[in-house]
Amino acid sequence: MKDASIPASRRATFRTPILLLAIANLALLGARLWPWPNIMNLPGNGTTGIDPVISLFGYMALSFWIGNTDESQDRKALFSAGLLGLFAGLFLVAQIHLAALSANGETFHPTREQIALLAGAALLWGIAGWRTAHAGNALGFSAVCAAWAAMVSCLMGCAAMLAQGYLSAGVTQSTDPWKDYQGIAIGTPATQALVQSLDLATGLLLFGPIAGCVAGAVFAAFAKPGKA
C-alpha cells in the first residue's frame, strides 16, 4: 500500500483541523464578548460567557490527548473519523442556518428539515464508529473515533452559530448590548440573543461529542470485524 512507507508518527489524525477550528471559535467568541471585562455581567456571574471558552480549551486538550498515538491503525481511524465529522459538520451548519431563518425570537421549535439534518449528522458519527469497529478496532476506541468526528462537527456548528450571532448583532438597534444589560434580569433583545447563542454554543460543544460517542458505540456493536 502507498502509505506503508510513511512512518506512523507522521500520519495525520485530523488534530490540526480541530485545533484551527477551536482557535477560530475562540476568535469569534472574543469578538462576540468584547469588551471582555463586562463578561462578568452575564448570567451566572459570567459563567454564560466563560463556559464556552473553557469548552473550547477542553477541545484543544482532548485533541492532543486523543490524537497522541503512534499506532498506524489508530491514526488512520481517527483521520477517517475526522473526515466524516467534516461532512457531518455541514449538516449542523445547515441546521443552524435554517434555525436562524425560522427563529421567531421566542421558543425554538425545530422543523422536520432541521431534525433530519441533526439525524444526518448523528448518522455520520455512527458510521465513523462502525467503520472503526469494522476495521478490527475495539468497541471503546470505535466510540472514541465517533466522538472525535462529533468534535469536528460541533466546532463547525459552533463557529456558524457564533458568526451568525455576531453578524446579526451588527444590525440590531443597539450598538452596545452590554450597556443595555447592566444588571437587568432580562435585558434587551440584543442581550437575549447574546445569552441564548452562548448557551446554545456551550450545549453543542458539551453534548455533541457525548451524542457522537453513543451513536458510535451503537453502530460499532453491529459491526463485524473485516478488512478495512
C-alpha positions as CSV (number, residue, x, y, z in Angstrom):
1,M,0.0,0.0,0.0
2,K,1.1,3.5,-0.7
3,D,1.1,4.7,3.0
4,A,3.0,1.7,4.2
5,S,6.3,3.6,3.8
6,I,5.1,6.6,5.8
7,P,6.1,6.4,9.5
8,A,3.1,6.0,11.7
9,S,4.2,9.0,13.8
10,R,3.8,11.3,10.7
11,R,0.4,10.1,9.6
12,A,-2.4,12.7,10.3
13,T,-5.1,12.2,12.9
14,F,-7.1,15.3,11.9
15,R,-5.8,17.1,15.1
16,T,-4.6,20.2,13.2
17,P,-8.0,21.0,11.7
18,I,-9.6,20.6,15.2
19,L,-7.1,23.0,16.7
20,L,-7.6,25.5,13.9
21,L,-11.4,25.3,14.3
22,A,-11.1,25.8,18.1
23,I,-8.9,28.8,17.6
24,A,-11.3,30.3,15.0
25,N,-14.2,29.7,17.5
26,L,-12.2,31.5,20.3
27,A,-11.6,34.4,17.9
28,L,-15.3,34.6,17.1
29,L,-16.2,34.3,20.8
30,G,-13.7,37.0,21.7
31,A,-15.3,39.4,19.2
32,R,-18.8,38.5,20.4
33,L,-17.9,39.1,24.1
34,W,-16.0,42.4,23.6
35,P,-15.3,44.3,25.8
36,W,-14.2,41.3,27.9
37,P,-14.3,42.9,31.4
38,N,-18.1,43.0,31.0
39,I,-18.3,39.2,30.7
40,M,-18.9,39.1,34.5
41,N,-22.2,40.9,34.0
42,L,-23.7,38.0,32.2
43,P,-26.0,35.5,34.0
44,G,-24.3,33.1,36.5
45,N,-21.7,35.7,37.4
46,G,-20.2,35.4,33.9
47,T,-20.4,31.7,33.5
48,T,-22.5,32.1,30.4
49,G,-19.6,33.7,28.7
50,I,-16.8,31.7,30.4
51,D,-18.3,28.2,29.8
52,P,-17.8,28.2,26.0
53,V,-14.3,29.4,26.4
54,I,-13.5,26.5,28.8
55,S,-15.2,24.1,26.5
56,L,-13.0,25.2,23.5
57,F,-9.8,24.9,25.5
58,G,-11.1,21.5,26.6
59,Y,-11.4,20.5,22.9
60,M,-7.8,21.6,22.3
61,A,-6.6,19.5,25.2
62,L,-8.6,16.5,24.0
63,S,-7.2,16.8,20.5
64,F,-3.7,16.4,21.9
65,W,-4.7,13.6,24.2
66,I,-6.7,11.5,21.8
67,G,-4.5,12.3,18.8
68,N,-1.3,11.4,20.6
69,T,-0.9,7.9,19.3
70,D,1.8,6.3,17.2
71,E,-0.3,3.3,16.2
72,S,-0.8,3.4,12.4
73,Q,-4.2,1.8,12.5
74,D,-5.4,4.2,15.3
75,R,-4.2,7.3,13.4
76,K,-5.8,6.1,10.2
77,A,-9.1,5.5,12.1
78,L,-9.0,9.0,13.7
79,F,-8.3,10.7,10.4
80,S,-11.1,8.8,8.7
81,A,-13.5,9.7,11.5
82,G,-12.4,13.4,11.3
83,L,-13.3,13.5,7.6
84,L,-16.7,12.1,8.3
85,G,-17.1,14.7,11.1
86,L,-16.3,17.3,8.5
87,F,-19.2,16.2,6.3
88,A,-21.5,15.9,9.4
89,G,-20.5,19.5,10.3
90,L,-22.0,20.7,7.1
91,F,-25.3,19.2,8.3
92,L,-25.0,21.1,11.6
93,V,-24.1,24.3,9.8
94,A,-27.2,23.9,7.5
95,Q,-29.4,23.2,10.6
96,I,-28.2,26.3,12.4
97,H,-28.8,28.4,9.2
98,L,-32.4,27.0,9.0
99,A,-32.9,27.6,12.7
100,A,-31.8,31.3,12.3
101,L,-34.2,31.7,9.3
102,S,-37.2,30.2,11.2
103,A,-36.4,31.8,14.6
104,N,-39.2,34.0,16.0
105,G,-37.4,35.3,19.0
106,E,-39.3,33.1,21.3
107,T,-39.4,29.3,21.8
108,F,-37.3,27.2,19.5
109,H,-39.5,24.7,17.5
110,P,-37.3,22.6,15.2
111,T,-38.8,21.8,11.8
112,R,-38.7,18.4,10.2
113,E,-35.9,19.6,8.0
114,Q,-33.8,20.7,11.0
115,I,-34.4,17.3,12.7
116,A,-33.4,15.5,9.5
117,L,-30.2,17.4,9.4
118,L,-29.4,16.6,13.0
119,A,-30.2,13.0,12.4
120,G,-27.9,13.0,9.4
121,A,-25.0,14.3,11.5
122,A,-25.7,11.7,14.1
123,L,-25.8,9.0,11.4
124,L,-22.4,10.0,10.1
125,W,-21.0,9.9,13.6
126,G,-22.4,6.4,14.0
127,I,-20.9,5.4,10.7
128,A,-17.5,6.6,12.0
129,G,-17.8,4.2,14.9
130,W,-19.0,1.4,12.6
131,R,-16.1,1.8,10.2
132,T,-13.6,1.9,13.1
133,A,-15.0,-1.4,14.5
134,H,-15.2,-2.9,11.1
135,A,-11.5,-2.3,10.7
136,G,-10.9,-4.5,13.7
137,N,-10.7,-1.9,16.5
138,A,-12.2,-2.3,19.9
139,L,-15.7,-1.0,20.7
140,G,-14.3,1.6,23.1
141,F,-12.0,3.0,20.5
142,S,-14.7,3.0,17.9
143,A,-16.8,5.2,20.3
144,V,-13.9,7.5,20.8
145,C,-13.5,7.9,17.0
146,A,-17.2,8.7,16.7
147,A,-16.7,11.3,19.4
148,W,-13.7,12.6,17.5
149,A,-15.9,13.1,14.4
150,A,-18.5,14.8,16.6
151,M,-15.9,17.2,17.9
152,V,-15.1,18.3,14.4
153,S,-18.7,18.7,13.6
154,C,-19.6,20.6,16.7
155,L,-16.7,23.1,16.2
156,M,-18.0,23.8,12.8
157,G,-21.6,24.2,14.1
158,C,-20.3,26.4,17.0
159,A,-18.4,28.6,14.6
160,A,-21.5,29.0,12.4
161,M,-23.6,29.9,15.5
162,L,-21.2,32.5,16.8
163,A,-20.7,34.0,13.4
164,Q,-24.4,34.2,12.8
165,G,-24.9,35.8,16.2
166,Y,-22.1,38.3,15.5
167,L,-23.4,39.3,12.1
168,S,-27.0,39.7,13.4
169,A,-25.8,41.8,16.3
170,G,-24.5,44.3,13.8
171,V,-28.0,45.1,12.5
172,T,-29.7,45.5,15.9
173,Q,-30.9,48.8,17.2
174,S,-28.3,48.9,19.9
175,T,-24.6,49.1,19.2
176,D,-23.7,48.3,22.8
177,P,-25.7,45.3,24.2
178,W,-23.5,45.4,27.3
179,K,-24.8,48.9,28.2
180,D,-28.4,47.6,27.7
181,Y,-27.8,44.7,30.1
182,Q,-26.1,46.2,33.2
183,G,-27.9,44.1,35.9
184,I,-31.3,43.9,34.1
185,A,-32.7,40.5,34.7
186,I,-33.9,40.0,31.1
187,G,-32.2,42.7,29.0
188,T,-32.9,43.9,25.5
189,P,-33.5,41.6,22.5
190,A,-29.8,42.0,21.6
191,T,-28.7,40.9,25.0
192,Q,-31.2,38.0,25.0
193,A,-29.8,36.9,21.6
194,L,-26.2,37.1,23.0
195,V,-27.0,34.9,26.1
196,Q,-29.0,32.4,24.0
197,S,-26.2,32.0,21.4
198,L,-23.7,31.5,24.2
199,D,-25.9,28.9,25.9
200,L,-26.5,27.0,22.7
201,A,-22.8,27.0,21.8
202,T,-21.9,25.6,25.1
203,G,-24.6,23.0,24.9
204,L,-23.4,21.9,21.5
205,L,-19.8,21.7,22.5
206,L,-20.6,19.7,25.6
207,F,-23.3,17.3,24.5
208,G,-22.3,16.8,20.8
209,P,-19.3,14.5,21.5
210,I,-21.4,12.6,24.0
211,A,-24.1,12.0,21.3
212,G,-21.4,11.0,18.9
213,C,-19.9,8.6,21.4
214,V,-23.3,7.0,22.0
215,A,-24.0,6.8,18.3
216,G,-20.6,5.3,17.5
217,A,-20.9,2.7,20.2
218,V,-24.4,1.6,19.0
219,F,-23.2,1.3,15.4
220,A,-20.0,-0.3,16.3
221,A,-21.9,-3.0,18.3
222,F,-23.4,-4.2,15.0
223,A,-20.1,-4.1,13.0
224,K,-18.4,-7.3,12.1
225,P,-14.6,-7.0,12.0
226,G,-13.4,-7.3,8.5
227,K,-10.9,-5.9,6.0
228,A,-10.6,-2.1,6.3
